[in-house]
Amino acid sequence: MVERESRGFDPDTPNVARLYDYFLGGKDHFPADREAAERILRVAPEVRAAARANRAFLTRAVRHLAGAGVRQFLDIGTGLPRRENVHQIAGDGSQVVYADVDPVVMVHARALLADQGGTTVVQGDLRKPADILDDPEVRRAIDFGRPVGVLLTAVMHFVTESERPQEIVACLRDAMAPGSYLVMSHGTSDARAAAVNAATEVYRTASAPLTLRGRGRIMELFDGFELVDPGLVWLPEWHPEPGDTVDFTDGPQSSLILCGVGRKA
């Protein structure tokens, strides 16, 4: 996740990683997180299903990349560990680097994800992508001369426009070998206005504010990549498997998040 500054452990400020954990039904959160999450859910109860759908998209996308022969992954803004993480999805023989700036995430990630066989955990700020790419541990784990999957799931909407999101993605893209992939999901202002307003207001007082973008602006973040079929779509529309659409009977737009996978030619 992206924070404006590293505050250390602060149970009284809603934390974006802990909010996401709450939406997913996890246990790593505090009263301030639960109160903030419930303020959103009262207006937009579909956020719980959207969080699950985002995690399901990550799983399907990593499997797609592994099926295409990608064996190394850089997961930036990884968030709190879950039951099934990227290295488990990618399978044996994969190299996975988990990077996050949030000190709360780092404590959990280093305890649960480091040294799991082909895994590396580094502290890194998405807003400073060159620092992540130049990190010695990242360089030891990933050969950027070969295809890599860069994962930016539900994290770019914590980057404000003043922090130049397109330049961040371009820095990562320029370091990626041909045949590499960018996996991205991004909350959108094209979704339900009430949900957008509630979430934006709550995250304004959290560890990172929320910057939702329209479809056109999100598409621009994929500049330099060729979008894999079916393109930029709502979460349950990206290569759905049985059960992926059951929560969205009102339409896939109720997932609130657009997603896509781009390939660097």
N, C-alpha and C positions, 0 to 999 in steps of 0.2 A: 504494500500500500504506500501511498505518497502522503507525507506529512509536511506541513509548512516548515517545521523545525523539529528536531529530535528533543522531545520533552522528557524522555525517560518514562518511568512507570507513573501514570497519572490516572487513578481510578475514578476521578471526579469529572473528567472531560470525556465525552463520548468519543470513542476511538473507532475509526472506520473498519479496522480489521475485526474488532470485537462486535460491531454492529452486524457485519456480514456473517460472523459466526452465529449470532443470535438468530438471524433470518434463516440460517441453515439448520437450526435446531441444535446447535452446539452448546457447550457449557462454559466456555472461556469468555465470560462477560461479567459486568458489574452493574449495580443499580442504575448508574448514570447512562450506561449503554442501553439497558432494557427500557428505561423511561423514554429515551430518544427514539428507539426502534418502535415502541408502541405508538408514539405520536405519528409516525409515518404510517403504521399499519392501520390506524383508525381511519385514515383517509384513503389509503392504498393497500388493502389487504393482499393484493396480488404480488406484492414485493417478495413475500416468502416463496411463492412459486417461481418468480423471476430469478431469485438467488439459486434455487435448485436447477432451473433451466440453464443458468450460466455455467454451473458446475458440470452439467451434462454435456453442454457444448464443448467445454474444455476437454472432457474425456473423448468425445467423438473426434475432435480435431487432432488430438495427439495420436489417437489410433490411426487416423487418416495419414498423418505424416510418417508414422512408423511404417505403415504399409507402403509408403512411397520410398522407403529406404533411409529416412532420416534417423540417425542414431544419437544425435546430440541436441540438447534443448537448453535454452536460457529463459527461465521463468522469472520475469521482473514484476515485482509487486505481488509476490506469491501468496501473501496472506497467511493466516493460521493454518497449520497442517490439518488435513482431513483424513478420513479412513483410507481413501484411495488417492494417492498423490501422483505427480507426473512420472516419476521414475517407475512406479508400479504399473501405470498405464502403458508406458513406452516399452516395458519389458526388459529382460536380461540383455546385457551388452550395451545398454544406453548410458550416455553420460548426461547428467542433468545438473545444472547450476540453478539454485534458488537464490534470488536476490530480493531484498526488501530493506527499506530504510527504517521501518517501525521497530523500536527496541522491544516492544511486546512480542512481535512476531519473531524476532531474532532469538529470543530466549527459548521459545517453543521449537523453532525450526532447528536450532543447533542441538537441542535435546532429542528430537524425534526424526529429523531428516538427514543430518550429517552422518557420514560414514555408513550409509546404508547400501553400499556397493554401487559405485558410479555416481554418487551424489556429492555435491559441494554446496555449502551455504555461505553466502557473503552478504555483508551489509552494503547496500548500494542505493543511491537516490536516482530514480528514473529521470528526474530533471537534470541530472548530470550523467548522461549515458556514456560519454567518453571515459569517465572514471570507472564505470562498471566494466567497459570493454577492456580497459588497460589494467584492471586488477590482476595481480600475479596469479591468484588462485583461479580466476576465471580463465586466464590464458593457459594455465596448466591443464584445465579440465576440457576446454573446447578448442578445437582446431578450426579457426575461422577461414581456413583455406578449403574446408569441406562444408557441405550443406548443414545448416543449423536451423532449428525451429525456434523462433523468438516468440514468446508468449506474453501478450499484454491483455489479459482478460480482466475486465471490469476495473481497470486502473487508470486509463487515459482520461476518464472523466473527473479525475482528481488533479488534473493538470490544467491550470487556467490558461486563457489565451495569451496573457502577458508572459507566460513561461514558454511560449513558442512550441506548442505540441508538434507541429509539422517538422520543425528542425530536430526535435528529439527523435522522431521516427526516422528521419533522413540520416541521422548519425548512425543509428543502428543498421539501417538498410545498407549504407555504404561499407559497413564492416562485414556484411554477409556475402558469402560466396554465391555464385549462380546456382540455382536449384534449391536455395534456402526458402523458408516460408515465414511469413508473419501471421500470427493468430491473434485476432483482436476482437473484443466485445466492448461495447460502449453504450452507456445510457444515453437516451435521446430525448430531446425536447419535442419531438414529433409525437410522443405518446400522450396519455391522458393528462390534461392540464392540471387537474387537482393533485394527481400523483407527483407531477413535476414540481409543483409549488411546495407541497408538503416536504418532499425529500430535500429540495434545495434549502428550505428554511432550516430544517433540522441540522443538516450537514454544515451550515454556516457557523455553528458553534461547536462542531466536532474537530477532530485532529486534522482534518483536511476538508475544505469546502468542495462542493459539487459543481462541476461545469458541464451541463448537458448540452449536446450539440445536435443540430439537424442532420438529416441523411447526407445532404450535399457536403457539409463540412467534414463529416466522418469519412466519406469517400475520399476526400482530399488527403487524409492521413494514409491512405493506401497508394499514394502516388509512387510510381516506380515498381509497383507490384502488379502482376496479373491475377485478378481475383479468380479463385477456383469456383467452379459451379457449386452452388447456385448464386454466387455473388454475395452482395451485402443484403442480408435478410434478417428477419426477427429470429430470436434464439431457437424456437421450436421448428423453424423451417430449414435449418442447416443439417442436411442429411439425417432427418429424424429416424429414430428407432422406436419400436413399440413402447408406448408409455410416455414418449417425450412431449406429446401434444395434449395429454389428458387434462392438464391443469388450465388449458387455454380455450375453453369452449366458446368464449366471447370473441375469439380471433387471436392470431399470433401476436398482434400488436400489444396485447395485454401483458406480454412478457417484458415490455418496457425497454428492452435492450436490443440493439442491432449488432450483428456479428458478421465476420467474414474471415476467410483465409486467403492470403495473397502469396503468390510465388514470384521470386526474383528470377528473371530469365537470365 
